[in-house]
Amino acid sequence: MILAGLVLAALAAALHVFIFYLESFAWTTRARGVFGTSAEEAEATRELAFNQGFYNLFLAIAVFVGIAAFALGSDTVGATLVLVGAGSMLAASLVLLLSSPDKAAAAVKQGTLPALAVAALVVGLLV
């Protein structure tokens, strides 16, 4: 189960790296179609999206470093980093769902992999 949790966490991190790209570099171009914003809305929120993108990147980095720590035999450090990173991704998706119910589909896309990763990793660590 630990391996499954780490694979799911890696997939969640990869998704968040893509979200980082969309928010920080493609916000006024490609991301407009993904997030459904007008050119004016995208330009007005460009700086906010840029910053938010980096939050997504840093969460992904925490997960990737945690997976590397696991691979190097530091299970406690690895589990801590993966659970903090993936747990924060999951928490952010819940905030999106609760604060903007019209964005439920995006919240589910953002939160499913981290939720599965956290569940699998916790079960694997407890068994």
Phi and psi in degrees as a GROMACS rama.xvg file:
@    title "Ramachandran Plot"
@    xaxis  label "Phi"
@    yaxis  label "Psi"
@TYPE xy
-62.2487  -44.1229  ILE-2
-61.1016  -43.0808  LEU-3
-60.6327  -42.4132  ALA-4
-62.3489  -40.1096  GLY-5
-69.1375  -39.0786  LEU-6
-64.8167  -45.2808  VAL-7
-62.7277  -39.2216  LEU-8
-65.1255  -39.3098  ALA-9
-63.9347  -39.8457  ALA-10
-65.5412  -40.6551  LEU-11
-62.6445  -41.838  ALA-12
-64.5525  -41.6578  ALA-13
-62.0228  -40.9056  ALA-14
-61.0681  -40.7136  LEU-15
-71.9371  -26.6285  HIS-16
-66.9409  -39.9331  VAL-17
-64.5435  -41.6413  PHE-18
-62.4707  -39.6788  ILE-19
-55.4291  -48.8171  PHE-20
-58.0878  -48.3225  TYR-21
-60.0586  -47.5794  LEU-22
-75.2185  -35.667  GLU-23
-94.1906  -24.3486  SER-24
-126.894  -23.2024  PHE-25
-118.162  19.1235  ALA-26
-59.2339  -40.3431  TRP-27
-94.3953  3.65516  THR-28
-123.806  -100.723  THR-29
-58.8008  -37.972  ARG-30
-66.776  -23.0124  ALA-31
-57.4809  -41.0453  ARG-32
-69.0543  -36.5808  GLY-33
-69.2684  -43.8805  VAL-34
-96.7166  -5.11046  PHE-35
67.4706  41.3007  GLY-36
-107.484  152.054  THR-37
-79.0904  168.093  SER-38
-59.9564  -39.8494  ALA-39
-67.3652  -43.76  GLU-40
-63.8881  -42.3209  GLU-41
-63.3804  -42.9107  ALA-42
-66.7605  -39.2699  GLU-43
-68.109  -27.4424  ALA-44
-109.134  10.5914  THR-45
-56.0554  -47.2483  ARG-46
-65.5739  -39.6139  GLU-47
-64.0591  -44.3315  LEU-48
-64.2466  -39.5546  ALA-49
-57.2592  -48.1026  PHE-50
-64.2408  -45.59  ASN-51
-61.9555  -36.6222  GLN-52
-57.9518  -39.7854  GLY-53
-68.3868  -31.546  PHE-54
-58.3177  -45.3704  TYR-55
-62.0757  -41.0073  ASN-56
-62.9658  -44.6875  LEU-57
-65.6401  -35.6918  PHE-58
-64.3847  -42.0047  LEU-59
-62.5322  -42.7483  ALA-60
-61.0681  -42.2735  ILE-61
-58.063  -42.4471  ALA-62
-66.008  -46.3095  VAL-63
-62.9613  -39.7134  PHE-64
-66.3805  -38.6744  VAL-65
-62.6806  -41.7164  GLY-66
-64.0436  -41.3925  ILE-67
-62.6003  -40.5055  ALA-68
-62.2279  -42.4581  ALA-69
-57.7494  -46.8894  PHE-70
-61.5109  -29.6961  ALA-71
-90.3524  3.87828  LEU-72
94.1246  3.58306  GLY-73
-95.0157  75.5758  SER-74
-61.8436  -40.8044  ASP-75
-66.5486  -46.8943  THR-76
-63.0869  -44.6013  VAL-77
-60.5197  -48.4668  GLY-78
-61.4971  -41.9748  ALA-79
-60.5495  -49.2159  THR-80
-65.4878  -43.158  LEU-81
-64.6409  -43.8249  VAL-82
-68.023  -37.1673  LEU-83
-66.7235  -46.9796  VAL-84
-64.8287  -53.7127  GLY-85
-68.7021  -36.9099  ALA-86
-63.4929  -37.4079  GLY-87
-68.5691  -37.6553  SER-88
-60.6849  -45.1417  MET-89
-62.4729  -45.4749  LEU-90
-60.9283  -41.6106  ALA-91
-62.8817  -37.6654  ALA-92
-67.524  -34.8911  SER-93
-68.5452  -37.877  LEU-94
-62.1566  -43.7999  VAL-95
-61.0718  -45.8046  LEU-96
-61.1415  -44.9079  LEU-97
-75.3229  -33.1182  LEU-98
-86.9828  -24.7098  SER-99
-139.71  76.952  SER-100
-57.2618  -23.5151  PRO-101
-68.9442  -12.5843  ASP-102
-106.843  29.5302  LYS-103
-59.5886  -39.2513  ALA-104
-62.1479  -42.8847  ALA-105
-65.6563  -39.7863  ALA-106
-63.7147  -40.0397  ALA-107
-66.7582  -43.2571  VAL-108
-61.1765  -40.9245  LYS-109
-73.2654  -30.9299  GLN-110
-104.22  -13.4941  GLY-111
-65.6501  -51.6963  THR-112
-61.2536  -45.7905  LEU-113
-62.1305  -37.3755  PRO-114
-63.0384  -45.6068  ALA-115
-65.0863  -39.0687  LEU-116
-63.7014  -47.0703  ALA-117
-61.6479  -46.4541  VAL-118
-60.668  -48.3827  ALA-119
-64.7199  -41.0651  ALA-120
-67.0868  -43.2888  LEU-121
-63.4507  -44.751  VAL-122
-61.699  -44.5558  VAL-123
-61.9966  -37.2236  GLY-124
-73.4848  -29.2418  LEU-125
-83.222  -22.3565  LEU-126
